[in-house]
């Protein structure tokens, strides 16, 4: 098993909702954030890329709406 560590709780939840198994969770002493341990695989990396694309699409949509509202005033 090759470990893959994640510090984002939202990403960890996204992965678990898609069937990836959370093996362990620990606290990072320096940042006081949770660290989530998954098994590294090609499927996991693809799911992370999907998460990034969804997140970027939502940010783009939010930013676009903000600009439209500002330009209409």
C-alpha positions in Angstrom: 0.0 0.0 0.0 1.4 3.4 -1.0 0.0 6.1 1.2 -1.5 9.3 -0.1 -2.1 12.1 2.5 -4.7 14.8 2.1 -5.2 17.9 4.3 -8.6 19.0 2.8 -11.6 17.7 4.7 -13.8 18.5 1.7 -11.6 16.6 -0.7 -11.5 13.6 1.8 -15.3 13.7 1.9 -15.6 13.9 -1.9 -13.3 10.8 -2.2 -15.2 8.8 0.5 -18.5 9.6 -1.2 -17.0 8.0 -4.3 -16.1 4.8 -2.5 -12.5 5.4 -1.6 -11.6 4.0 1.9 -10.2 6.3 4.5 -7.5 4.3 6.3 -6.5 6.7 9.0 -6.9 10.2 10.2 -4.3 12.2 12.2 -3.7 15.7 13.5 -0.9 17.7 11.9 0.8 19.2 15.0 2.1 22.3 13.1 -1.0 23.4 11.3 -3.5 21.8 13.7 -5.3 20.4 10.7 -6.5 16.9 10.1 -4.6 14.7 7.7 -6.5 12.0 5.9 -4.7 8.8 4.7 -5.9 7.0 1.5 -4.3 4.4 -0.6 -2.6 6.0 -3.7 -4.0 4.7 -7.0 -4.6 5.9 -10.5 -8.3 6.0 -9.7 -7.7 8.2 -6.6 -5.6 10.6 -8.6 -8.3 10.8 -11.3 -10.9 11.5 -8.7 -8.8 14.3 -7.3 -8.4 15.8 -10.7 -12.2 15.6 -11.1 -12.6 17.4 -7.7 -10.2 20.2 -8.8 -12.2 20.7 -12.1 -15.5 20.9 -10.3 -14.1 23.3 -7.8 -12.6 25.5 -10.5 -15.9 25.4 -12.5 -17.8 26.6 -9.4 -15.2 29.4 -8.7 -15.4 30.5 -12.3 -19.2 30.6 -12.2 -19.2 32.5 -8.9 -16.6 35.0 -10.2 -18.5 35.5 -13.5 -21.7 36.3 -11.6 -20.0 38.8 -9.4 -18.6 40.6 -12.4 -21.9 40.7 -14.2 -23.6 42.2 -11.1 -20.9 44.9 -10.8 -21.0 45.9 -14.4 -24.8 46.2 -14.4 -24.7 48.9 -11.6 
